Structure formats: C-alpha cells, structure tokens
Amino acid sequence: MRRAGVPIAFSQGFTPHPKISYASAAPTGVASEAEYLEIGLREPVDPARLRGALDAALSPGLDVLDAVVAQGGSLADRIEASHWRIEMPQVEPAALDRAVAAFTAADEVLVERMTKQGRRTFDARAAVMRIDVAPPVATPSEAPDVPCAILELVVRQVIPSVRPDDVLSGLRVVADLEPPVSPRVTRLAQGTLTAQGAIVDPLDADRDGASIGER
Amino acid sequence: MSVPSTTPRPAAANSGDGPGSVGPSPRRDLELSVWPRLEPLLPQVTKPIQYVGGELGAVVKDWDAATVRWALMYPDAYEVGLPNQGVQILYEVLNELPDTLAERTYAVWPDLEKLMRAHGVPQFTVDAHRPVRAFDVFGVSFSTELGYTNLLTAIDLAGIPLLAADRTDADPVILAGGHAAFNPEPIADFVDAAVLGDGEEAVLEITAIVREWKAEGSPGGRDELLLRLARTESVYVPRFYDVDYLPDGRIQRVVPNRPDVPFRVHKRTTMDLDAWPYPKKPLVPLAETVHERYAVEIFRGCTRGCRFCQAGMITRPVRERSITTVGQMVQQGLEFSGFHEVGLLSLSSADHSEIGDMCSGLAQQYEGTNVSLSLPSTRVDAFNIDLAQELSRNGRRTGLTFAPEGGSERIRKVINKMVSKDDLIRTVVTAYTNGWRQVKLYFMCGLPTETDADVLEIADMAHEVIRAGRAATGSRDIRCTVSIGGFVPKPHTPFQWASMERPEVIDHRLKLLKQAINADRSLGRAIGFRYHDGEPSLIEGLLSRGDRRVGAVIRRVWENGGRFDGWSEHFSYQRWVEAAAEVLPAFGVDLDWYTTRERDELEVLPWDHLDSGLDKDWLWQDWQDALGEYEQDDCRWTPCFDCGVCPAMDTEIQIGPTGKKLLPLTPVNGLKFPAAASQ
C-alpha cells in the first residue's frame, strides 16, 4: 500500500493499523486464483488506477486483477462457497473415482484437524456441494507416464471451515486413499452461490452503477 | 545418534575441470533449480513461506551470464537472517557487478532438514533455489559463535565435504565473515578462509581474484586460488598456518607453513561510508521476520571503550555517515520498500555528532505519514528531552532500551561503562515524562571481579527508577524491565584474558537479585525481570575463545544432533558438556581450561596472528586498568590513547558535524506505479 501510494485509512488508537480486511484467505501452501480483500481509503481513487498501482507494487506472482468501489454490505457475507482443484500426482484416476463414490455415498464423514482450539472432529461431507474427478490433462512438470488424478470441489463456507485438506482426509477415512506425494491445491473461484449451485463473483454486486468515491 | 552425510552428491568433476572452467560447465546438473523437488516437501513443514524467496529486493540473475557466483548465508533461521544488514549490503554490492551474481541461503529448520535428507534435496538458495554446492564462493556471516553447528548442517546438506581438507575443485570456497571471524580457529577445519572486518570492499577484491583465476583457466586449482586470496594479507586461510602446542596445552606458536603467506592477517576497514550508501534496495520479506524496518547505519565503530564489547573494539575507528547521506538513504529506502519504521543503527546511536538534527529533520520530513523512528542503541548519557520528543513526534513510541550493563558504580568502572546512577534516573524519568510507560534496562552478570553485591545493586537501581518515575509523572502506571545477559569474554578485547564465572554462581546471583527486586512488593510489581541462565554463556565462551581443538567438540555436538544453539528450545548444555568431555582430554585440556581459566600476559592467544589493529600491549594495559577500576576516556573528545588501530590500519576518525540540515520533502501524493517490483 505504501509503495503504491494508496491513501489508506488508519484505525484510531495508540498503534494505528491500516484498514485492510481479507475475506476467507486460502490456507498456507495452497495456490489461489481468487482472493478478495477490502481496503478503507481516506479519499476517493480511480479503481482501475488503484488496481494498476497495487499490481505494480506487489511481488511477481501476486497479481491484482480487479478493483471496484464497495457499495455497502460486507464482502465476507458474499463469500458463500469456494471452487477448488486438487491435483494428485501418482494417484490413479480409477482409485480416486472409487474414493469419491464412497465419499458421496456417505451421509457424514468425520475428520480431525488441529485448530487453534486444539484437535477437533467435524463433518467434512455436508459442506461439499460438488465433488468430481476431472478428466486428466497433461501437466508439464510431470513425466507423461506418471498418472495424475484431478479432483474438482465446490465447498460451502461453514464453521468450522471445511478446507481441501479436510476433504482429502475424508477420502482417506472412507476409502484409504493415501496420495504418495503432496497434492497440489488451487482455489479457482469463490463467491456468492446461486440456486443452481454456481459461484458468482462477489464483486458483481458492486459493479453495476458504481460511482467512484462513494462508500 | 550420528548424522551421516546422506545427501547424494553429484559426481565430482575432476580437478582440472572444476568450478573454474569458463567453457561449458561440467556441473549443469547442479545448476538446475531444486524447486520441483523442494515444493512437495513444503506443505509438510512449519512456516514454508520462509523457503520460497520472491521478496521485494531479491535478485535472480542468469546463471550462465555470471562469471563469479556467491552464495551468502546467515546461519540462523530466515526470520532472524533476512534482516541482517551485513548480508543485505554484500548481496547488493555483489549483484551490482554485471558479471557476478549473489544469492542467499539460511539455516533450514530441523523438520525440513529431515525431509531434505530423506528426499535428497541439497541446501539451496532462496532466490533461485540453486544448490549451494554449485557456487564459486559460499560466504557465511557469523554474528555469534552459536551458529557454528548450523554451518555444519548447511555444508553437509549442500553435499560438500565437512572438512576443508577433503574438498575438491568441484566445491565452493567456504568463507567466514562477521564478528566471530575475528577468531575463526574453532571452525578452522570446516572453512577454507575467513575475512576480518568490513565486507564491502573485501567481497569486491575477492570477486576480482576469483574472476581473474577463472579467466586464466583456474591454474593450480583450489590451492592456487586460496593462495592468491591469502596473499592479499586480508584473507585468512587456516590451512596455510600450523599451530604448535606446549606440553601444558597452551599454544606455543602459530606460523605459516609455506613461504608466500603473511605472518599476520589484517582486518579490512571501509572508510567514507557516504561512498557506500547500502542498502539501497532493502529486502522486504513476505514472511514475518524479527525486524521489519528500513535500517541505516549512521556510523560504524565506537570508541566509548566498554571493555566487554568486542564490536566496539574491532570496528574502530568511528566513521560517521553524514546527515545528508542518511536523509537520502531513508528517503530512497522507504520509497522502495514501503516500510514504516526507520532504524538508525550503530553501536551507540545517540553519539552521532548530528543526531539531534538528524532525528528532528527526519521527524519533520515524515510528519503525518505514520513513519516512526527508532534508535536501537542509546546511551543513557546521550539521550535527552529533544531526542525523546523527536522520537515520539508522530505518536508512536518505539521501545526504549538503556544499557547500564553493571549494577554498581565500581563494576561500571571495571567495564568502563561510564554512566552514573543519576544519569540513568534522569534519563529514564525523561522518557516517562515524555509519555513512555515502559523502558528496558540491560545488564550483564558474571563480569570480571564481580561480587554478589555488585549484582544486587541492580535491584536498588530499578527500585529508584520506579520511585522517581512515579514521583515525576504522578502515575503508578509506569514499568521497567530488567534484562540480564551473561558476560562472555571475547577475543580482541581487554577481557580476552579474563576468567568466566561458573554457571552455578551466575544462576545463584540471578536468584538473589530476583529476591531483592521483589523484596519491596509495591516497586517489585512494576519491574519485569528477564534473564538467561549461565549455561549457554559458558558454551559461547568456549567457542569465542577456542582454538582449533574446539572444532572437534563442535563436530561431535553436531553429530549428536546439535542445531540452532542460539535458541533456548534447541540448545542442550548437556550435549556440549558431554562432547567436550569426550573430545578435549585427548589434547590435555577441558571445558574449564577454555572458559573459567584466566590467561596470563605472555600466553599466545589463538587469534594473535589475526590483526584487528588493536595493540596487544594496550589491551593488556586496559585489562590492568580494569582491575584497578581505572576509567578510559573516548578519543573522539579527548586525546588519542594509543589503542593502535588508526596507525596500524592507516585510518582515522571520521566525524561531523557537517552543519547541514535535512530539507523538507515535497510530498508526493497520488498513486505510484513502482517499477522495481513489476519486473
């Protein structure tokens, strides 16, 4: 923010903090193509120029794709679900098929994870809206004869949150699926859920008729 | 448990075709990034972001376009190593050379080390994830001796033979620097060379030697390169020196074992800091680190003459950076980095001849921008109301630490820390009345001639601080923290002959002190007490004044799992004591011999052939003055006292005032599109 010269607003108090809030940040070790954050400004700026300035200031690989003027309402409230892709090198797609079938058939899949409150057990099944094995694609980093199964997931935002690694734990629980190497997880989208189960860009609501500077 | 060298080592190129070849490299296999093999391990370790690189300010250059390649290491965790000024400066100086590249590597935590061994991933740089073994020079900066076991981990993980004697032309030259390099004897078996003193010009000179040697087709291989480095008389190559011992274990002499190397190796001194305004493009980490600020050295060297202080002794003479250069560096550094804290670094920052104008100028320039200023080392007698007000002008008060070091007037005379109790009380009260609610006071325990009574006076001092603070502010909402470190005698100081106190005695004194602080419950409640126990200090003492025989202890500790010895949760006193007991008796010495034994005037010290500029006779006289409780003035304000540095090194004191002032900055409003990050 400072490098880009963003006129960011600060909280009041003894140690003022810049007003930035992140909505539903991806877990550590996970790639993402869809992260959202909200910033408070001292004065109006052109969102397109703001996007360009922040993008220029950030490290390579951290790209700012869009900025809109918030029209009210909390960004966090609009994040209802996430779309994930999980690549599992050295896993046969047929094995993943079997595991997914077992997971889908279950009413409840209890998994464990360490949280800040200690070890917790919760259901990883109910929040999963869609779980599909994607057709294999060539991954340039892998040798062609090594299989790579790909899982596509749409998971609702619940508490405690169900993360991709919880679903992987679930596949272990129901089908003993144990990937030999760490799966690569990418968040493809997150946002508002439609009745049909599609994910809508959470910034769409701000885009129509946005007038610069109004907050 | 032993730690075998399990890292698979790529086939070594034969000696005629090693790192020096300028044609198509035989080590192509090494030059490939280890990232594809490292990435799958990262989800399994703590804080994986520390291994990813990609910081603002990081430089990745074309491997094949570079002639001389440096891997620079700070042998501690990334969060401690990244902010290190020395590494950042050398990284930038080297990368500015068109035909040279420098990358950084840090100590990996034991969780990743284990996985790297299991999967055959070698020690890598964070910039381009290249294997350390592929570089020409592997430079390691030691601020403290407690990083020695991490050096061994890095060498072994890199697939480089642990012992310098076993290395081939396919291995980098391992070069030690930093303050601990003023006595590199304990790691003499593991490093190929050491550089004493300032690094800016030294790395350029070394680069030039490597470049020339490679251009000639690497004649004579590794041995010839090391010889050329040794001939500069400022690079110490341990293998070219033999150490002879007396029957009682003391050193008889250290002499060159070949005719063309110097008897003594001299430290480097960079004069005119204005000509070296680094860092210009400070590294801005993505991970959390111990310091996140733009740090600028406002001067180097210190002649206050505190007798325990190795840094003050080995960095003489005082060389100030001018107020205008500091102002310009801060402006560019903040613009580049986006940091919102500026640290004005030195060994005693309030001693800069224009510190007042510097602080008020900076405070004025950045008023209303949430940029805060800090002076990490501030003498109590140089701090004043004006400075306090400038430091707190934008409302955010950074921590204040004062270091009286000794509890009693007597012990402060012994260590030559000439601050009085009245100075301290006055200064701390100034801070309290200017809005600080908390100050930290730093002391040492285990100083030469120290008694229980000297340490117990710390309690009186802390009580008086609170009493005076309450009286001056009319508030009970003020606190101080008493922080105590163990004294470790260091080479090239007047205390290099001193005996260390035993850990049990230190721990007992600290217990008595704690009781004394809490004897008055009202005052005691306002005083925090932090201390380190005596055991780690004793081991630091072994390493700081050790000779080559101590190398075997380091190796044994490392083989038994010793890592990250500067971290209390990783340090094991028992492991060091046992290793010393196993290894040292064969040489007729023991742990006590190195630590609690006082040396006499004529003993040959392990570092006598390494020249810090200080005259040994002067150091001895200053040691005698310490025992006589006789103080020594500062040569910036009183006549030269002949410590020897300026004539020996052909240097001189460089101080202001310049009389110049910092001009107001023209505020730049609006969005900026920084080019540096978008490359």
Interface residues (C-beta under 8 A of the other chain):
Chain A: M1 R2 R3 A4 G5 V6 P7 F10 F14 T15 P16 T28 G29 V45 R49 L50 G52 A53 D55 A56 A57 L58 S59 P60 G61 S141 V181 S182
Chain B: P36 P40 L41 L42 P43 Q44 P48 I49 G54 E55 L56 L286 L334 E335 F336 S337 G338 F339 H340 N370 G395 R396 V668 N669 G670 L671 K672 F673 P674 A675 A677 S678 Q679
